[in-house]
């Protein structure tokens, strides 16, 4: 049998798209793109084009149908609209790990859950202690989260020197962090509740659950209903990005077609003799169509959605978010230094301290299991990276602080991210150096 026939046919575009798709699959690349977007935003915000660049994101955009008009600034559409897909992908990853991954073991999952709780509780406490009753005291939620892309990017710098257990721990911790933070945002930073709109959102979620039980598997149908749920949440006073978290956690993690059934269907296709099966009524074409559906449905909806959306989130949505939110005009801004220091200290000191403390307590109380290949020294060094709060911190800051305080907060977040990344990389490099193994 000709081996080339067992492969998919090649098109000229494949010579370009195949290497590019392999490049996109490297998670660390998302951190590099995000970093470049941040540097570009900072650069443009401190040049002669600063006012034009910053004004760009405040331009109104929207749609109007009759007397109904939905109009927001570009930054608002990015932060509340596109970021919903970011949280959707985060929730997909969380559910996949809990249902299909290593976190299926409750005691294994308990360690990153405890660490995330510590990382969400201690930094706000330290922030409140330093700020007291000063300006921005109500913005303590800003220091709760961790930037997943930057953390994974930092670990990728060290390559195979980092054990898989630390990668899983930090990835799970960051995801739990982000989900916890968006729940706080949804509850704490919404407007006055519109119960009719909230009931409509709940009805939409019930419809999603019902049609999933009926066996409807068309992803466009779910996205259409999801868009309606987003509009209902947006009108309800609850932060609309909660839509992404809820729908992500509702997405089925099991495939519709089992491996055994898939192989049986493919065996029927391979049993047909070679020839021209151009007629629409041939059994061969029917089996071929069935094989196409079975091949697609052999992957769970979570896996298919992650593969489809993750590149768009990592390489389109996140760079746009950085460009629209990370620009800080340093030369012309008036900074609230105590607020900046409080943000900085909460991330650089409070975040790793809370993670290590709660992880230690969870293990000592036998609530969680620490993998043997993840010593406390490595866990503590990795926890330094969680002070990189960037994406979620900037996202929450836009909701939690008055406009005149935002530049001070952004400076603290950016400074903490740089120092946390540096300290974490240095500590991990030293602990994993050949002389210490």
N, C-alpha and C positions, 0 to 999 in steps of 0.2 A: 504493500500500500504506500502511495506517495505521501511522505510525512507532511508536505506542505499543505495537503488537503485537510489535515486535522487542525489547521489554524484558520483564523478569520481572514478574509481577503484584505489585502493592503490597498490603501488609497494614498495618493500623493500627500494629502494633508496629514496622514499618520506620521510621516517623517518629522513633522514639526510638532504635532500634538503629543506624541508619545513621550519624548524627552521632557516636554513641558509639564505633562501630567505627573510624571515621576518626580519632577522638581516640586510640584504642588503638594505631593503626598508627604513631604518632609515637614512635620509639624513645626520644627524650629524656624522654618522659613517665615512663618506667620509673624514670629517675634521680630525678625529682621525687617520685614516690610513695615511693621508697626513702628519700629524704632526710626526708620527712615522717614516715615510720615510725620512722626513727632518732631524730628529735627527740622524737617521742611516747614512745619507750622511755626515752630519757634523762630526760625530764620525769617520767614515772611512777616511775622508779627513784629519784628525789630528792624525793619527796613523802611525805605521811603514809601513802600506799598502797604504799610501796616493798616492804615485806616480802610483802604479799599478791600484788603484781604479779610479783615474782621467784619466789615459791613456786608461782605458777600454772604456770610452764613446767617445774617439777620434778614435777608431778603424774603418777602412773603411768597408763598407758593401754595396752590390749592386747586380745588375743583368747585364748580358751581352747577347745580342742576335745578333749574327753576328758582324757587325762593330759598333753596337749601344750599348753603355755602360752607365748605370746609377749607379753611386757610390757616396755615402756620408758617413760621420761619423755616428756612432750610435746616437750621440746626435742630429745630424741634422735630421735623420729620425724621432726621437721622437718629436723634436720641430716643424718640418715642416710637417711631415706625420701624426703621431698619434694625434698631437694637433689639426689637422683639424677636427677630430671627436669630440674633446672637444668643439670647436667653433660651430660645427654642432648641438650638443645637446643644447648649450647655445641659439642658434638661434631658435631651436624648442621650447624651454621653453618661449622665448620672444614672439614668434608668438602665442603660445597657450594662454598666458595671455592676449594678445591684442585682440584675436578673440573670445576666449571662456571664459576667466577669468574675474576678477573684473576690469581689465584695459580696458574693452570694452567702459567704460564711458570716453570720452576724457578728462574731467576735473580731473577725478581720475588718469588717466595715466599721466597727465601733471605734477603732483607733483613729482613722481620719475624721470621723464624726466628732469625737471628743476634742481632737486637735482643732477642728474648725470652730467648735464652740468656744474654746479658749482664745482662738485668734479673733473671734468676733466680740468677746466679752472684755478682755483685758485692755486692748487699745482704746476703746471708748472711755473706759474708766480712767486711764492715764491722761487722755485728752481732756476730759472734764476736770480732772485734778489740776492740770496746768492752766486751762483757760479760766476756770472758776465761773464767775458770772459775767465775764467779759464778752465782747462782740463775737458772734459765731458760736456761742456755747451750745446752741441747739443743733449744730451740725455734726454731732458725734458719730452719726452713722457713716460718715465719709470714710472713717478709718477701719471699717469692718472687713473689707474685701481684699482679694488677691487677684492679680492679673495672670490668668492661666497661660496665655500665649508667651508672655515674657519669661515666666518661670520655666516653662518647657524649653524655651529658647536658650536660657542660661544652662540648663542641664545638658542640652545638645552640644554645647561648646566643649564639655568634658567627655562626650562620647561614651564609649564602653566602660570607662572608669567608674561610672555611676551605676550601682546595682538597680535592677528592675524594681525591687521592692521600694526604693526611695522614689523612683519615678511615679509608681502607682500611688504611693502615699501622698506625694505633693499634688499630683493631678486630682485625686479624689478630694483632698482637702480644699483645693482651689475651687472645685466645682461646688462642694457643699457650701463654701464661703459665698460664692456668687448667688446661689439659690437663696441662701439665708438673707443676703443683703437685699435682693430684689423683693422678697416678701416683706421686709421692713419698709422698703421704699413704697410698695403698693399700699401698705396700711398707713404709714406715717406721713406720706407726702402727696396724698390725693387731695381732691377738693371735697366740698360738702357732698355727701352721698345722694345720688339720684337712684332711688330704689327701683323705679320702673326700668331704667337702663340696666341696673345690676341684675334684676330679674330676667331681663332679656338675655344678658350674657350667660346667666345660669341655664336658661332654656337652651341656648346654643350649645353649651357644653353637654347638656342632656341629649340633644340631637346627635352630637358626635358620638357619644357612648352608645346610643341606640343603633345608629347605622353601622357602627363597628360590629355590634352583636349580630346584626342581620347579615353581615358578610360583605358589605360594600367596601371595596379596596381601592377605589379610584382616588389617587392622591389629589388631583385638581378639585374634586368635590370637597375634600377636607380643607383645602386651602381657601376655597370660596367661603365655606362656613366659618373658618378661622378668621377671615377678613371681617365678616359680620360681627363675630365675637369681639374682635379688637375694637371696632367702632362702638360697640355697646359698653365695653369696659372704659373706653376713652370718655364716653358721655356720662358714665356712672360716678365719676369722681375717684375711682380706684385707678392707680397708674396702669396704663394700657399694656406695658411690657409684661405684666403678670400673665397675659394671654399666652405668651411663648412658653413660660414655665409650666403652666397647667396643661396645655396641649402636648408639650413634650413628654410630661410624665404620664399622660393618657395614651401615648402611642404604643401599640402592641410591640412586644419584644420577641415574640415567637413567630416563626415563619409559618405560612399557610401550607406549603408543600414540604413534606418530610424528605430527607435524603433518599430513603428507600423508594418513595413514590417517584421522585425525580429520576432516579436511575432506571426505574421500570418504564417511564415514559420515554426517556432517551433511548432505551433499548429497542422500543418499537420503531423509532425513527431509523436507527442504524440497521434494523432488519429489512427495511425496504431496499430493493435492488436499485443501483444507479440508473438514471434515465431522466426523461423529460416529464416532470409532473406539473405541467403548466395549467392543467384543467383545475377549475375551482372545486370540483366535486370528487377529486381523488382522495382515497384514504390517506395517501402520503401527505398531501397538503394539510389535511385535518390533523394528522399526528404532528406535523411540523409546527402548526399553530399552537397546538397543545403544549409542545415542548418549549416554545418561546414563552408562553405564560408560566409554565412550571419553573423554567430557569429564573425568571424574574421573581416569582413568588417563593423560591427556595431561600431567598434572603428575607429576613424580617423587615417590616416597615422601618424600624429604627435604623438598621444598617443601610437601607436604600436611601433614606432621607439624609443620614449623616454624610454618605458619599456624595450626594447631590448638592447639599447646602454648605458643607464645611469649607470647600474652596472659596465660595462666594462670600461667606462670612469673614474668613481669614484674610482674603486678598482684595476685597472690595469694601465691605461694610466697615471693618475695623480701621483701615486706612482713612476712610472718609470721616469716621468718628474722631480719629486723632487730629486730622486736619482742621476739623470744625471746633474742637474743644481744647487742644493743647497749646494754642497760640497765646503766649503771655508777653505783652509789651513791657519788657523789664525796664527800659530806660525812662518811660513816662509814667510808670505805675507808682502809686503810693501803697507800700506794703505795711500790713499789720504784723510786725515781727513776732510778737508773742503768739499770735494765731499760727503763723508759719512754723514756729518752733514746736508748738503743740502737735500739729499735724505730722511734722517730721519725726518727733520722738515717739508718737503713738505707733507709727509704722516701723521704724527702725528698732525700737526697744520693746514696745508693748506687744507687737505681733509675734515675734519669735518667743518671747517670754510666756505669753499665754498658751501658745501651741505646745511648748515643751512641758509646761506645768500640768496642763490638763491631760496630755498624753501619758505623762508619768503617773498621775493619779488613776487614770483609767486602767493602766496595766497593773498597778499595785493593788487595786480593788478587784482585779480579775474580771473586769468588765470588757477588756479588750486584749487582743493578742498582738505582740510585737514580733515580726519575723526575725529569725536568728541572724539573717544577713543584713539587718538594719540596726546596727548598734546605736546607742543613745548619742554618741558623738556625731555620727553621720546624720541622725535625725535633727539634732540641734543645728548643725551646719546648714542643712537643707532648709530649715525653718527660717534662716536669715533671708532667704530669697522671697519669702512670703510678704516681706515688707514692700515688695513691688506692687503697689495697689493700683497703678496707673488707670486702666480703662474704667473699672467700676468706681474707683474713687472720683474720677473726673465726672462720671455720669451722675453719681449721687450729689456731688458738690453743686452741680447746676441746679439741683432741686432744693438743697439744704441751706444755701448761703445767699445772702443779699448780693446783688451785682457788684457793689463796691468792695466786697471781701473776696471775690472769686480769684483775683490775681494772687492774693496772699496764699489762698488755699492751694491753687495750682502750683505755686512755687514750692510749697512744702511737699506736695505729692511728687513732683518731678525730682526734687532733691532727695527725698526718701527712696525713690525708686532707683536712682543712680547709686546711692550709698549701699542700699540693701543688696543690689546686684553685685557690687564690687566685693562687699564683705562675704556674701555667700559663695561667690566663685573662688575667692582666696581661701576660705576655710575648706571648701570641698576639694580644691586642688591640693592643699596640704595634707588632708586626711587620706586622700586616695593616691598620693604619690608613691612610687615603687618602694621607696625606703621604709614606708610605714605599713605596707601590706604584710 
